[in-house]
Every structure is written in C-alpha cells, then in structure tokens.
Amino acid sequence: MTKGISDRLHGIFPPVVTNFDSAGEIAPIPFRDNLRRWIETPIDGIVLFGSNGEGALLDEDEKSRLTAFARDVVPAGYVLVGGASGESTRSTIRQAKQIAAEGADVVLVHPPAYFGPYISVAAMMDHFRALADASPVPVLLYHIPKYTKVTLEAGFVAELMRHPNVVGLKDSSGDMKRFADYTNACGGECRLFVGNGALLYTALELGAAGGILGVANIAPALCAEVVRHFREGRPQEAGRIQGRLTPLHRDIVAAHGAAGCKAALDAMGWAGGPPRAPLKALGERERQQVARVMQEEGVL
C-alpha cells in the first residue's frame, strides 16, 4: 500500500448528494446526470456517501452499486472517495473492500459511534489499524463529532498517520484550534481537509489541502476560486469570495443538511429530489429561503 494517492488529494471535493425516487429507492439516472455536471466545474474529486450524501441511510449493496455508477461517469483523473463507515470493524472493512472493487480510490471512515463511550482509545486505534491493514485503497479519517460524539485527539491522529495506508483526515468539527493541532501533529505529512464551508479560507491559512464541503454541491466554482486565489497569493480576493460562501454554508448546509443541499440543487435545475426517510424534504417556505440566499450570493 502506498501514500502516492496523497499527491492528488488536494482542492475541492463536493460530498455529493445521493438521489432517490419517490419510493425511496436509489435513482441512478439523476445521480449520474449530477456527476456529469459537477465534473464540468473546477473541482478535484468527488466524495460519495458522506453526511450530505446520506451515507448513514444507505445499504452496503447500494453503496457498491452507486460507486460503480459513479466510476463510469467520473474520469480517472478525478479522485473518487467513498464513505465506508460501519459500527463494527468487520463491516467497515467489508464496505471498504466492496467499494474499492467498484472503483473508489480512497475510503472515508468516521469512528464507530453507537458504543463510543465504551470504546477505549486503544480499541479505537485497533479498529482503524485493522481497517488500514485490510483496505485495498488508502484511508481518509473522518472527524465529525456532531454525529458520532467521538473526538479524535491530535496525538491519536498523528499516531494513525504513521500507518502507510492512512493518508489524511477530514475535520468537520468546526474547531479551528483543533484543526491547527492536527496540522502541527501531522507535520505536513498528511492531507487535511476542512468540512465546514464557512471556514475554508481559515483552514487554508492553517495548511489545509482543501475542502470536502457540502456547499460545494451548490457552489463548486466559488469554492475552487477561494483555493485558487489563496494559492496564487491573492488573499483579499480569496477572502471576498469566502464572504459569499459563508451564508450559503450557514443558511443552507448547516441549517438544513442534506435536505437543504437537495432543495438548492432543485432550485438550480439540477437533480435534488427527496431525502430518504426518516429525513424529510424542506417545506415551501424553507425552499423560498434557500432560493433567496442563493440569489443574494449570485449562484441562482
């Protein structure tokens, strides 16, 4: 196993929505249509089955099928990341192998959550190491304590990064002090992605490789512009565009999650559609609020 993939892990990766039909079954045609549109924007890769992709609501066989559908559409030049989190170590390993076989380049894995209070630091380390040993593709850690209620400390992350098949981390905590701690702990030897669209510019200042951002479902070009201007030494311009991204993240992604992203895509003429139960689609008033924010920031 190699960390060679890390050379391609940078920039903007939308954690894309998963499309369902009116019966709640996966809808491959709009899913693929959206992917074709995203890869025409200045993004660097695609993330499947993240939080905004409703990954926790998908069956393992659905993840495998959707990965295959995506790989058919997403060219090899784009890194395809698939969420492979499970509550048991064996299910996590099984998912990683299944989606890797269907074309995923990297797996994104958050800590087991249900028994979190009873899982010691040593047991959590064993979980991730067993996954990294068994996974046919590199592993990107996913820190999202909002949902898992599990905090990955900087020293824990640094130790895991010593494994040759662990390439980086996505941090969706919104805690920039912790993000800085991750940067310091990794010493530039891993790829760190921010998961909060309001904090993209700040994370870049702290050494982020890029962002895996729900708001990139809606405004991928704006996200990419923040990164481009920052990399090219135009911080004022990067900050100005960040000012447009922040309300899109705050009032759509943070306020409404996957349902908000889907409502925004519907407003754009893309395929959003309903979320999977028990999640519910936004009501008409909320949809109007989403459209208003998008109009104010010039993405609709």
Number of C-alpha atoms within 10 A of each C-alpha: 14 12 16 11 14 18 9 14 24 20 20 27 31 27 27 29 29 30 24 20 14 11 10 12 12 19 16 17 12 18 21 21 14 21 18 15 10 24 17 9 13 17 20 20 24 22 23 27 24 26 18 27 25 21 20 14 15 15 10 19 12 15 23 22 15 23 24 18 18 23 19 13 14 20 13 12 9 17 22 23 28 30 29 28 26 20 14 15 18 14 15 27 22 19 23 31 20 21 28 24 15 18 22 27 20 28 29 23 23 25 27 20 18 13 11 16 9 9 16 10 13 9 11 17 17 14 19 23 18 15 24 24 17 18 23 21 25 29 30 28 25 23 25 20 17 11 11 15 15 19 14 20 14 18 14 16 21 20 12 21 23 13 17 14 25 29 26 26 23 26 24 22 18 18 13 16 10 15 24 17 18 26 21 16 19 21 11 13 15 24 23 29 30 29 27 24 26 22 20 27 24 15 24 19 12 18 18 25 23 26 31 30 30 30 32 26 23 30 24 21 18 20 31 23 18 27 26 17 16 18 13 9 10 13 17 12 15 23 17 12 20 23 15 20 25 18 19 28 26 16 16 28 26 18 13 19 19 28 26 27 29 31 28 30 20 16 18 15 9 17 22 25 22 22 27 22 10 7 13 11 20 17 9 10 9 15 19 15 13 23 20 13 20 23 11 12 16 10 16 16
